[in-house]
Amino acid sequence: MRQFDQEPLSGAAGSNQHAADVLVIGGGPAGTWAAVSAAAQGARVVLADKGFCGTSGATAPSGTGLWHVSPDGAARESAKASRYAMGGELAEHAWMDRVLEQTWDNVERLKEWGYPFPADDEGRLRCTSLQGPEYMRLMRKQAKAAGARILDHSPALELLVDEQGTVCGATGVNRQSGDTWVVRAGAVVIATGGCAFLSKALGCNVLTGDGLLMAAEVGASLSGMEFSNAYGLGPAFSSVTKSLFYNWATFYTADGTPIEGAGSSRGRSVIAQTLQTQPVFACIDRADAQIRAWMRVAQPNFFVSFDRQGIDPFTQHFPVALRLEGTVRGTGGLHLVDEHCSTSVAGLYAAGDAATRELICGGFTGGGSHNAAWAMSSGFWAGAGAAAFGRAARSASTRVALRAGGAGLGRGDAAQLDSQAVIQAVQDEVFPFERNWFREGDLLRDSLGRLDALWARLRSSAPTANAVAAVRTREAAAMLATSRWMYRSALQRTETRGMHRRREHTGIDPAQRHRLLSGGLDEVWVQRHALTEEVHA
């Protein structure tokens, strides 16, 4: 189903033109794995990144855990069970098995490519974490070596479709030169990451839901958008929201009184509740010397802001904050219809945080290890699937290409909206704990009333001054669209399951053990979707 009145691509003569079998939009781990995988199938690949591929996005500036589990059957069964109940029993065992196997294989590739995994005292490589800078530097190198053409600082603005509605490329702009670009491709992989609503979490400045909006404009469905209210825990004075180490922390009020029930893994609601009335402080005072030494090696960037301010987080109390990371640390994203990571639209694939992680996490966060494994696995599959589709459609350059974008591109005749004002208005609805963490039907409807009205104004707004200015307006539109899918899905799930919490529906309803698909733009829709796997014995 087409979402906007599509128009023929025009003005292409003045654009930078590219032809490819596969266009990958996004240059994080999912995008680079997709590029490598597609090229290995003989596809011509172009990768377009909003930033600089290798340094942009949530993975590049930090360390991350990795769901890397021995092929031993008992170990993998235990790994799958660890989050199955926490995720509300919405994960699917077949997908978990596939991700564990593909992650294991891809780690072997990383070893062959020279990734510097550390060794333990017995010389065995420890492969359960990755250092973002080294990892993404290597992945950029591998994508280029595979033959992918990389367009840096080149955000995509909209997808292209042919007259049958099959995706056949995208258009965008180079932020440095101001030149527009067009890539006509046989297939497109959306690997743009999730949406963190510009909450200033580390690496999330480019993660504004652009790929979700572009995909929805051509009719793609989303899934699990109610599970997109993840808040990252970190120092109030830092953008680093790596929360693993807070499992060894005690949380305090300003006078040094421990806060009963507060914790990172299972007591974050207590922290959120307390922050509504007073500051919360932490001290990682339950880590012994050996754990402290491991922390410094595992995630060195965690300590940078402390060291700069002369704070010892192991002995001194420091203020903490919860930053909304939405679908980045959350679960929702584009709905996948097969093992090749196809979306519901022909020629369009999705990988990484842009795709739903319910398949392996259910309704609980995949932050850290699961998301990292999902990125490399889904990227690998999406790249191969897109390559097969794209190589079969090498006549894409002869097809009539229609522009599929709308909101935020200013094709109406009303007054132009201030993109920063739109962003602030969206943040006002999604940042507050009382609206998004502790959800309630009346407050969800209240927010949706304002968000829907804002969408109507944005849809009819006048054009922006130029393509570079359109990038920010497009980001505002994507965040606005994402917030509406989130809250409409949250309104329909009348229970508390996974990270989705409803004040007036505090228990799990066995009758709601299903997915919620969503989509649409001017009219957002939500519908139930049955799981494809029964409860695992």
C-alpha positions in Angstrom: 0.0 0.0 0.0 1.5 3.3 -1.1 1.5 6.0 1.6 2.0 9.1 -0.5 1.2 10.3 -4.0 4.4 9.3 -5.6 5.9 11.4 -8.4 8.4 10.6 -11.1 12.1 11.2 -10.3 13.1 14.5 -11.9 16.1 16.7 -11.8 18.4 13.6 -11.9 20.7 15.1 -14.5 22.2 17.4 -11.9 22.7 14.7 -9.4 25.5 12.3 -8.7 24.2 9.1 -10.3 25.0 5.6 -9.2 23.8 2.1 -10.3 24.0 -0.9 -8.1 22.4 -4.3 -7.5 22.2 -3.5 -3.8 22.0 -0.1 -2.0 22.7 -0.4 1.7 21.5 2.7 3.7 23.5 2.9 6.9 27.1 2.1 7.7 27.1 0.7 11.2 27.7 -3.0 11.9 24.5 -4.2 10.2 25.1 -2.1 7.1 28.7 -3.1 6.7 28.0 -6.8 7.2 25.2 -6.4 4.6 27.6 -4.8 2.1 30.2 -7.5 2.6 27.7 -10.3 2.3 26.0 -8.8 -0.8 29.4 -8.3 -2.5 30.3 -11.9 -1.7 27.3 -13.0 -3.8 28.6 -11.0 -6.8 26.4 -8.0 -6.3 27.4 -4.4 -7.2 27.1 -2.6 -3.8 26.7 1.1 -2.9 26.6 1.9 0.9 25.3 5.4 1.9 26.0 6.6 5.4 24.6 9.6 7.1 28.0 10.1 8.8 31.4 8.6 8.1 31.1 4.9 7.8 33.3 3.4 10.6 32.9 6.2 13.1 29.2 6.9 13.0 26.4 5.4 15.0 25.9 3.7 18.4 28.5 0.9 18.1 31.5 2.9 16.7 32.4 5.0 19.8 32.0 2.4 22.5 32.4 -1.2 23.6 29.6 -3.7 23.3 28.9 -7.2 24.5 28.3 -9.9 22.0 26.0 -12.9 22.2 28.7 -15.3 21.4 27.9 -18.8 22.8 29.7 -22.1 22.2 27.9 -24.6 19.9 27.6 -26.9 22.9 23.9 -27.6 23.1 23.4 -27.0 26.8 25.2 -23.7 26.6 23.0 -22.4 23.8 19.8 -23.7 25.5 20.8 -21.8 28.6 21.6 -18.7 26.6 18.2 -18.8 24.9 16.4 -19.3 28.2 18.2 -16.3 29.9 15.9 -13.7 28.4 13.0 -15.7 27.1 10.7 -15.1 30.1 12.0 -11.5 30.6 10.9 -10.8 27.0 7.3 -12.1 27.7 7.9 -15.3 25.8 7.7 -13.5 22.4 11.1 -14.6 21.1 11.2 -17.5 18.6 13.6 -20.4 19.2 14.4 -21.0 15.6 15.5 -17.4 15.1 17.6 -17.5 18.3 19.3 -20.6 17.0 20.0 -19.0 13.7 21.5 -15.9 15.3 23.7 -17.9 17.7 25.0 -20.0 14.8 25.6 -17.0 12.4 27.2 -15.0 15.1 29.6 -17.8 15.8 30.5 -18.1 12.1 30.9 -14.3 11.7 33.2 -14.1 14.7 35.4 -16.7 13.0 35.5 -14.3 10.0 36.5 -11.4 12.3 39.4 -13.5 13.6 40.5 -14.3 10.0 40.3 -10.5 9.2 42.5 -9.7 12.2 40.2 -8.3 14.8 42.3 -8.2 18.1 40.2 -10.3 20.4 41.9 -10.4 23.8 43.2 -13.7 25.2 42.7 -15.2 28.7 45.5 -16.6 30.9 45.4 -19.9 29.0 45.7 -18.2 25.6 42.0 -18.6 24.6 40.4 -15.7 22.8 37.6 -13.9 24.6 35.0 -13.2 22.0 32.1 -12.0 24.1 32.7 -8.3 23.5 33.8 -5.9 20.8 35.6 -2.6 20.9 33.6 -0.3 18.7 36.4 1.8 17.2 38.5 -1.3 16.2 35.5 -3.3 15.1 34.0 -0.6 12.8 37.4 0.4 11.4 37.8 -3.2 10.4 34.3 -3.5 8.9 34.8 -0.4 6.8 38.0 -1.8 5.5 36.3 -5.1 4.7 33.3 -3.5 2.9 35.7 -1.5 0.7 37.9 -4.6 0.1 34.8 -6.5 -1.0 34.2 -3.8 -3.7 31.4 -1.7 -2.0 31.3 1.9 -3.0 30.9 4.0 0.2 29.1 7.4 0.1 30.1 9.1 3.4 28.2 12.0 4.9 25.4 11.2 2.5 22.0 10.7 4.3 19.2 9.2 2.2 16.1 11.4 2.0 13.6 9.0 0.3 13.2 5.7 -1.4 12.5 5.1 -5.1 9.9 2.6 -6.3 8.8 1.5 -9.7 5.3 1.5 -11.0 4.6 -1.9 -9.4 5.7 -0.6 -6.0 9.0 -2.5 -5.9 11.8 -0.6 -4.3 14.4 0.4 -6.8 16.8 2.8 -5.1 16.9 6.0 -3.1 17.9 9.7 -3.3 19.8 11.8 -0.8 22.3 14.5 -0.3 26.0 14.9 0.5 26.1 17.1 3.6 29.6 18.5 2.8 29.1 19.4 -0.8 25.4 20.0 -0.8 25.1 17.9 -4.0 22.2 15.5 -4.3 22.7 11.8 -5.2 20.6 9.1 -6.8 21.2 5.4 -6.5 19.2 3.2 -8.8 19.4 -0.3 -7.3 17.8 -3.7 -7.7 17.2 -3.9 -3.9 17.7 -1.8 -0.8 18.8 -2.8 2.7 17.6 -0.4 5.5 20.3 -0.5 8.1 19.9 3.0 9.5 19.7 2.0 13.1 16.9 2.8 15.5 15.4 6.1 16.9 16.8 7.6 20.1 15.0 10.9 19.6 18.2 13.0 19.8 18.4 12.3 23.6 22.2 12.9 23.5 23.1 9.3 24.2 26.5 8.4 22.9 26.6 7.7 19.2 22.9 8.3 18.8 23.0 11.7 17.1 22.4 10.1 13.7 19.7 7.6 14.9 16.5 9.4 14.3 14.3 6.7 12.7 14.9 7.8 9.1 14.9 4.3 7.7 11.6 3.4 9.5 9.9 6.5 7.9 11.3 5.7 4.4 10.1 2.1 4.7 6.7 3.0 5.9 6.2 5.4 3.1 6.5 2.5 0.6 4.1 0.4 2.7 6.4 -1.6 5.0 5.0 -2.8 8.4 6.7 -2.4 11.8 6.5 -4.8 14.7 7.0 -4.4 18.5 6.9 -0.7 18.5 5.4 -0.8 22.0 8.7 -2.2 23.2 10.6 1.0 22.3 10.7 2.7 25.7 14.2 1.8 26.7 16.1 4.3 28.8 19.9 4.1 29.1 21.4 4.6 32.5 24.5 6.8 32.8 26.2 9.7 34.6 24.1 12.9 34.5 27.2 14.7 33.1 28.0 12.2 30.3 26.4 10.8 27.2 27.8 7.3 27.9 24.8 5.0 28.7 26.6 1.7 28.9 24.8 0.2 31.9 26.5 -3.2 32.5 28.7 -2.0 35.2 25.8 -0.6 37.2 25.0 -4.2 38.2 27.8 -3.6 40.8 26.5 -0.2 41.9 24.5 1.0 44.9 22.1 3.9 44.3 21.6 6.7 46.9 19.7 9.8 47.6 21.6 13.1 48.0 22.1 12.6 51.7 23.8 9.2 51.1 20.8 7.0 52.0 20.6 3.8 49.9 17.5 3.7 47.7 15.6 0.5 48.5 15.0 -1.7 45.4 17.0 0.5 43.0 19.2 -1.3 40.5 20.2 -1.4 36.9 18.8 -4.8 35.7 15.7 -5.1 37.8 15.3 -1.9 39.7 15.4 0.7 37.1 11.8 1.6 37.6 12.7 2.5 41.2 15.4 4.9 39.8 12.9 6.4 37.3 10.3 6.9 40.1 12.8 8.5 42.4 14.1 10.8 39.6 10.7 12.3 39.3 11.1 14.0 42.7 14.8 14.1 43.5 18.3 13.4 42.2 19.7 9.9 42.3 23.4 9.1 42.9 25.3 5.9 42.2 28.6 4.4 43.3 30.0 1.2 41.8 31.0 0.1 45.3 30.3 -3.6 45.0 33.0 -4.4 42.5 36.2 -6.0 43.8 39.7 -5.2 42.5 39.5 -8.0 39.9 36.2 -6.8 38.6 37.4 -3.2 38.5 40.4 -4.2 36.4 38.2 -6.1 34.0 35.9 -3.1 33.6 38.7 -0.8 32.6 39.7 -3.3 29.8 36.2 -4.2 28.7 34.8 -0.7 28.2 37.6 2.0 28.6 35.4 4.8 27.3 33.0 4.3 30.2 35.6 5.9 32.5 36.6 8.8 30.3 34.1 11.3 31.7 34.9 10.2 35.2 38.6 10.6 34.7 38.2 14.0 33.2 36.3 15.2 36.2 38.5 13.5 38.8 35.7 11.3 40.0 36.4 7.7 41.2 33.2 5.9 40.4 34.2 3.0 42.7 34.4 5.2 45.8 32.6 8.4 45.1 28.9 9.1 44.6 27.9 10.7 41.3 24.6 11.8 39.8 22.9 9.5 37.3 20.3 10.1 34.6 18.1 7.9 32.4 18.2 8.9 28.7 15.6 7.6 26.3 17.2 5.3 23.7 13.9 4.3 22.1 14.3 1.6 19.5 18.1 1.6 19.7 18.3 -0.2 23.0 14.6 -1.2 22.7 13.2 -3.9 20.4 10.7 -2.4 17.9 11.5 -2.0 14.2 10.6 -3.1 10.7 8.7 -6.4 10.5 10.6 -9.2 8.7 8.6 -11.7 6.7 11.3 -14.4 5.9 14.7 -15.7 6.8 16.3 -13.3 4.3 15.2 -10.3 6.3 12.8 -9.2 3.7 10.2 -6.6 4.7 6.6 -6.7 3.4 7.6 -4.6 0.4 9.3 -6.2 -2.6 13.0 -5.2 -3.0 13.3 -3.9 0.5 15.3 -5.6 3.3 16.1 -4.5 6.9 18.8 -5.3 9.4 20.2 -4.3 12.7 18.3 -1.9 15.0 16.1 -0.8 12.0 14.5 -4.3 12.1 12.5 -5.7 15.0 14.5 -7.8 17.5 11.5 -9.4 19.0 12.5 -12.6 17.2 15.4 -13.1 19.6 14.6 -10.8 22.5 10.8 -10.7 22.7 9.7 -7.6 24.5 12.8 -7.0 26.5 15.8 -4.9 25.6 18.4 -6.4 23.3 20.9 -3.7 24.3 24.5 -4.9 24.2 25.1 -8.6 23.4 21.9 -9.5 21.7 21.7 -6.4 19.5 25.3 -6.8 18.5 24.8 -10.4 17.5 21.5 -9.5 15.7 23.3 -6.7 13.7 26.0 -8.9 12.3 23.6 -11.8 11.6 20.7 -9.9 10.1 23.1 -7.8 8.1 24.7 -10.9 6.7 21.3 -12.4 5.7 19.8 -9.1 4.4 22.8 -8.5 2.2 22.7 -12.0 0.7 18.9 -11.8 0.2 19.1 -8.3 -1.4 21.9 -9.5 -3.6 19.8 -12.4 -5.0 16.9 -10.1 -5.6 18.9 -7.2 -6.9 21.0 -9.3 -9.4 17.8 -10.6 -10.8 16.6 -7.0 -11.3 19.6 -5.6 -13.1 17.2 -3.8 -15.4 16.3 -1.5 -12.6 18.0 1.4 -14.3 15.5 1.2 -17.2 12.5 1.2 -15.0 10.5 4.4 -14.3 11.5 5.5 -10.8 9.0 7.2 -8.6 9.9 9.3 -5.5 8.2 7.8 -2.5 9.0 10.4 0.2 6.6 12.9 1.6 6.6 14.1 5.2 9.3 16.6 6.0 10.2 17.1 2.3 7.8 20.0 2.1 5.5 19.3 -0.8 2.5 21.1 0.6 1.6 24.8 0.4 1.2 25.7 4.1 3.7 27.5 6.2 7.1 25.9 6.6 7.5 24.3 10.1 10.6 24.9 12.2 12.2 21.4 12.4 13.7 22.1 15.8 10.3 23.1 17.2 8.9 19.8 15.9 11.8 17.8 17.5 11.2 19.6 20.8 7.5 18.9 20.7 8.1 15.2 20.1 10.7 15.0 22.9 8.2 16.7 25.2 5.9 13.7 24.7 8.4 10.8 24.7 11.0 11.8 27.2 8.9 12.1 30.4 8.9 8.9 32.6 5.2 9.4 33.5 4.2 9.2 29.8 6.6 6.7 28.3 8.1 4.6 31.2 5.0 4.3 33.3 2.4 4.3 30.6 -1.3 4.9 31.1 -4.1 5.0 28.5 -5.4 8.5 29.2 -1.9 10.0 29.0 -1.1 8.0 25.8 -4.2 9.3 24.1 -3.4 12.8 25.4 0.0 12.7 23.8 -1.3 11.2 20.6 -3.7 14.0 20.2 -0.9 16.5 20.0 1.4 14.3 17.9 -1.3 13.6 15.4 -2.1 17.3 15.0 1.6 18.1 14.6 1.9 15.4 11.9 -1.0 17.0 10.0 0.8 20.3 10.0 4.1 18.8 9.0 2.5 16.9 6.1 1.1 20.1 4.6 4.2 22.3 5.2 6.0 24.1 2.4 9.4 23.0 0.9 12.7 23.6 2.8 15.3 25.9 1.4 17.6 23.2 0.1 18.4 19.4 0.3 20.8 19.8 3.2 18.2 21.7 5.3 15.7 18.9 4.4 17.8 16.4 6.3 16.9 17.9 9.7 13.3 18.3 8.7 13.2 14.7 7.6 14.7 13.6 10.9 12.0 15.6 12.7 9.4 13.8 10.6 10.9 10.4 11.3 10.9 11.0 15.1 7.4 12.2 14.9 6.2 9.1 12.9 8.1 6.8 15.3 6.5 8.3 18.4 3.0 7.7 16.9 3.7 4.1 16.0 5.1 3.6 19.6 2.2 5.1 21.4 -0.6 3.6 19.3 1.0 0.2 19.7 1.4 0.8 23.5 -2.3 1.8 23.7 -3.4 -1.5 22.1 -1.3 -3.7 24.4 -3.4 -3.6 27.5 -1.0 -5.5 29.8 2.5 -5.3 31.2 4.9 -7.5 29.3 8.6 -7.1 28.7 9.6 -3.4 28.9 6.1 -2.3 28.2 4.4 -1.2 31.4 0.8 -0.1 31.8 -0.2 1.4 35.2 -3.8 0.2 34.8 -2.9 -3.2 33.4 -0.1 -4.4 35.7 -0.1 -8.2 34.8 0.7 -10.3 31.8 -2.4 -11.3 29.9 -1.9 -14.8 28.3 -4.3 -13.9 25.6 -2.0 -11.2 24.4 1.0 -13.4 23.6 1.2 -12.1 20.1 3.0 -9.5 18.1 1.6 -6.1 17.3 2.2 -4.9 13.7 1.8 -1.2 12.9 2.2 1.1 10.1 0.6 3.9 8.1 1.4 7.6 8.3 -1.6 9.9 8.0 -3.7 7.1 9.6 -1.6 4.9 11.9 -2.9 1.3 12.1 -2.1 -1.5 14.6 -3.1 -5.2 14.2 -2.4 -8.5 15.9 0.0 -11.0 14.4 0.3 -14.5 15.6 3.7 -15.9 16.6 5.1 -18.6 14.2 6.3 -20.8 17.0 4.6 -22.4 20.0 5.9 -22.2 23.5 9.2 -24.0 23.8 9.1 -26.9 26.2 
